Amino acid sequence: MTLNDTLANALSTILFAEKNAQTECIIYPISKTIKIVLDIMNEKGYVGSYEVIKDSKGDKIKLNLLGKINNCGVIKPRFMAQVADMEKFERRFLPAKDFGMIIITTNKGITTQSEAKEKNIGGKMLAFVY
């Protein structure tokens, strides 16, 4: 199985499990980016905790779901956004102001759009969740 975007695969797995009212899902393959995105989603209350399962074919993540995600996905192409442009992207990808979050990769690490605005740094759009 060849995957071009592991983050897109992980978020679609989560969304599929949420739509089917499952309490947990298995995500594989995994990467550092996926773990950081899941940490941010956990911190903001969209998903529960996760556990990395060591496997001979590659590691997997067993993720506990809370049933709080309406939609999530990656943003392709990965648009560059300055602080002044972030509101435009919020209107494009989120249903309402201050509802949901956009995850951004910056030169200071992966963070949410609200934290990036507070720190006055721009970056590339990775994903959205609401």
C-alpha positions as CSV (number, residue, x, y, z in Angstrom):
1,M,0.0,0.0,0.0
2,T,1.5,3.3,-1.1
3,L,0.3,6.5,0.5
4,N,1.2,10.0,-0.6
5,D,0.0,11.9,2.4
6,T,0.0,10.1,5.8
7,L,-1.6,13.1,7.6
8,A,-4.6,13.0,5.1
9,N,-4.9,9.3,5.7
10,A,-4.9,9.7,9.4
11,L,-7.5,12.5,9.5
12,S,-9.8,10.6,7.1
13,T,-9.5,7.5,9.3
14,I,-10.5,9.6,12.3
15,L,-13.4,11.3,10.5
16,F,-14.7,7.9,9.2
17,A,-14.6,6.4,12.7
18,E,-16.3,9.5,14.2
19,K,-19.1,9.4,11.6
20,N,-19.6,5.7,12.5
21,A,-19.8,6.5,16.2
22,Q,-16.8,4.3,17.1
23,T,-15.0,4.9,20.4
24,E,-11.5,4.2,19.0
25,C,-9.5,3.8,15.8
26,I,-6.2,2.5,14.6
27,I,-4.0,4.9,12.6
28,Y,-1.1,3.7,10.5
29,P,1.5,4.5,9.2
30,I,2.4,7.2,11.7
31,S,4.9,10.1,11.7
32,K,6.1,12.8,14.0
33,T,3.7,15.3,12.3
34,I,0.7,13.0,13.0
35,K,1.7,12.7,16.6
36,I,2.0,16.5,17.1
37,V,-1.3,17.1,15.3
38,L,-3.0,14.5,17.6
39,D,-1.4,16.2,20.6
40,I,-2.9,19.5,19.6
41,M,-6.3,17.9,18.9
42,N,-6.1,16.2,22.3
43,E,-5.1,19.5,24.0
44,K,-8.1,21.3,22.5
45,G,-10.5,18.5,23.4
46,Y,-11.3,17.0,19.9
47,V,-9.9,13.6,20.5
48,G,-8.9,11.5,23.6
49,S,-5.5,10.1,24.4
50,Y,-3.6,7.8,22.2
51,E,-1.2,4.9,22.6
52,V,1.6,4.0,20.2
53,I,1.6,0.2,19.5
54,K,5.0,-1.2,18.4
55,D,4.6,-3.7,15.5
56,S,7.0,-5.6,13.3
57,K,5.4,-4.1,10.2
58,G,5.6,-0.5,11.6
59,D,4.2,1.4,14.5
60,K,0.5,2.1,14.9
61,I,-1.5,4.5,17.0
62,K,-4.6,3.4,18.9
63,L,-6.7,6.6,19.3
64,N,-9.6,7.1,21.8
65,L,-12.4,9.2,20.2
66,L,-14.7,11.5,22.1
67,G,-17.3,12.1,19.4
68,K,-16.6,15.8,19.1
69,I,-15.4,16.2,15.5
70,N,-17.9,17.4,12.9
71,N,-15.3,17.6,10.1
72,C,-11.5,17.5,9.7
73,G,-9.0,17.2,6.9
74,V,-5.8,18.5,5.4
75,I,-5.4,21.7,3.5
76,K,-4.0,21.1,0.1
77,P,-2.1,22.8,-1.4
78,R,-0.3,23.9,1.8
79,F,-0.9,27.6,1.5
80,M,1.6,30.1,3.0
81,A,-0.2,32.4,5.4
82,Q,1.0,35.6,7.0
83,V,-0.7,36.8,10.1
84,A,-2.8,39.3,8.0
85,D,-4.0,36.5,5.8
86,M,-5.2,34.1,8.5
87,E,-8.7,35.5,8.8
88,K,-9.2,34.8,5.1
89,F,-8.3,31.2,5.6
90,E,-10.5,30.9,8.7
91,R,-13.4,32.1,6.6
92,R,-12.6,29.6,3.9
93,F,-12.0,26.4,6.0
94,L,-14.0,26.9,9.2
95,P,-17.8,27.3,9.4
96,A,-17.9,30.3,11.8
97,K,-15.5,32.6,13.6
98,D,-13.8,31.1,16.7
99,F,-15.4,27.7,15.8
100,G,-12.8,25.0,15.2
101,M,-9.1,25.5,14.5
102,I,-6.6,25.5,11.7
103,I,-3.3,23.7,12.4
104,I,-0.2,25.5,11.0
105,T,3.4,24.6,10.7
106,T,5.7,27.6,11.5
107,N,9.4,28.0,12.0
108,K,8.6,27.7,15.7
109,G,6.9,24.4,15.3
110,I,3.4,23.1,14.6
111,T,0.6,25.2,16.3
112,T,-2.9,26.5,15.9
113,Q,-3.8,29.6,14.0
114,S,-4.9,31.4,17.1
115,E,-1.5,30.8,18.9
116,A,0.3,31.8,15.7
117,K,-1.6,35.1,15.6
118,E,-0.8,35.7,19.3
119,K,2.9,35.2,18.6
120,N,2.7,37.2,15.3
121,I,4.2,34.4,13.1
122,G,3.0,33.0,9.8
123,G,3.4,29.6,8.3
124,K,1.9,26.9,6.1
125,M,-1.6,25.6,6.6
126,L,-1.6,21.8,7.5
127,A,-5.1,20.9,8.6
128,F,-8.5,22.0,9.9
129,V,-10.7,20.6,12.6
130,Y,-14.2,21.6,13.9
